[in-house]
Amino acid sequence: MKAGEDARGARSEKPKKLGLCVLCGLPAAGKSTFARALSHRLRQESSWAVGVVAYDDVMPDAFLEEASARPLPSQWKSLRQELLKYLEYFFLAVINGCQMSAPPSRTEAMWEDFLTCLKDQDLISSSALEAQSHYLLTKTAVSRPLLLILDDNFYYQSMRYEVYQLARKYSLGFCQLFLECSLETCLQRNGQRPLPVPAETIHLMGSKIEKPNPEKNAWEHNSLTIQSPACTSEARLKLTDLLLTALENPIKYVEENVEQKETDRIICSTNILHQADQTLRRIVSQTMKEAKGSGRAGSAAMAHGPSRSAACGIFPDRGTNPCPLHRQATLNHCATREAPCPPFVFSSRMLSPPGILCVPPTYLFLVCLSSLEFRLHEGRALG
């Protein structure tokens, strides 16, 4: 089989559609069953080349000498990164239309399990030049849209982001599927397994799991939550649309200008305005923590914290009063009940300290806090 020639022919016609799908959720949520069903459906209905890489099938036996032993978190992280390197070598071969080579540094047992995974799904040929550590891609892998489904818990956002970085590096499609399942159901299913995961592990993972958050993280916008075990017809349509969108819209790779980035960092670190902004941010953060710890209302606690004094010290005024916030409060002082407190007025001197043309957002935030403090004090006095 001349897989390399087939690959080059496919690449010459049009860019190949390649994608990575992260399938995440608690242990025993039904991810592996769902992945196999999805893979079968996509092959039948869409004629895609689909591969399911189940981390549980590739990693543990490669690392553990004793079946009862369990690796440390740092060892798991190392194994996960190694598996991503294997995936990178596979995609490099598909993109370049060549044979897949073996990484020079690898865990042999884990690499063999990875190869078996690809062979069983007709992605690399069984008749390979394995003596030379080169592996032929199949016609299926090089002539059709290709989607790899990564089946694991991926309970931390950082774990999924590593996959996203790989997709971005090679302009692959990327999407996420979160399989929602109640903790009770997961524990019940887990108890029926031949080799169950410790129940405390599932409880701990359930308390720490970070679900995809497209509203917070732009890189997670191609995400979908599906209820387990049921997958409605509506969910199937959304899923198909998600996968098509990912393949049709690969992540655009933007090469970083490391030299320019370092130059900008140096400029920022030596800029007085930047330094003042960073200091104010730390002060506000610390004050908010103190307010939360004391149980007082956030705004009142922050008004009595060090924020205003720090602002006065960083942005001194030329007048007799070293703090423009204090002087402004004095000017707007309300002496009687009949004279309601006027709105707090920002003076031009306050917003434009000598020698500075613009003010960080945190400084304006502190000005607002000082205004709030003034109103609180006046309210007490009038009351």
C-alpha positions, 0 to 999 in steps of 0.5 A: 500500500502506497500510503505516502503517495495517497497522502500527497495526492489528497493534500494536493487537491485541497486542505485536509479536514483534521480535528481533535475532540476532547471528551470529558466527564467523571469516571463511569459517566459513560464516556467510552461507550458514548465515544464508540457509538459516536465513532461508529455513527460518524463512519457510517453517516459521514464517511469520516475517518474516526479514531478514539484514543482512550487514555485508560487503554493507552497509559496505565499498563505502560507505566505500572509494573504492579496492577494494584499500583497507581501513579502519582499526579506528577507521573500522570501529567508526564504520561499525558504530555507524552501521549500528546507528543504521540498525537503530534507525530501522527498529525504531522504524518497526516499533514505532510503526507508521509510515514509516521515516525517514532519519537526518539524519547518514548515509553515503549509499552505506551507507544506500542499501545498507541500504535495498536489503538491506531491499527485497530481503527484502520489509521495506520497499516499493520504491514509497517516498516517497524524495524526502522520505526516508521509506520505507513498511514492507511488510505482511510486516514489520508483520504477522508476528513479525520477526527480523533476523539480523546476519551479521558476525564480532563477534569481540569481546564489546563488538561484540555487547554494542552490539547487546544494548544496542539490543535492551534499549533497545526491549525486543526479543528477543536471541540469539547464534549462534556458528558454530564452525569450525576455523582450517584450514577457514576458511583453505582456504575463504577461499583459494577466494574471489574476494576473500579476506581476508588470511590473517594477518587470519584468524590474528589474529582466531582468536587474539583471538576472544571466544566467547559466555560465558553462564556469565560474562555474564548478557546472553549467556544466550541463546547457542548454538554450532553446528558448521560446516559440519554442522548436525545435527537436534539442533542444528536443534531447539536453534536453533529453541528458542533463537529462539522463546525470544528472541522470546517473552522480550524484554529488559525495559528498565530506565530508569536514574535518572542523578541517583540514580546520580550521588548514589550515586557521590558517597556511595561516593567519600567513604565511608572504608570504600569508600576502604579497600576500593578500596585493599585491592583494588589492593594484592591485585591488585598483589601477585598480579601480583608473585607471578605474575611471580616464579614463586613459589606464589601464596599464599606470594608474597602472604603476603610481599607488602605486603598485611598491612602495608597492612592494618595501616596502614589498620586500626590497633589500639588495643593496643601492637602496631599490627597485630592480625594480628601480635598474634593470631599471637603469641597462637597461637604454637606452640613445640613439635612436640608442640603442633600449630598451632591454627586461626587465631582471628579476634578481635572487635577484628580484625573490628570496628576502632574506628568501623567496623561492617562490613569489606570482603571484601578485608580478610577475605581479607587476614586469611586470607592472614596466617593462611596466612603464619603456618602456613607460618612455623610449618611451617618452624620445626617442620621 
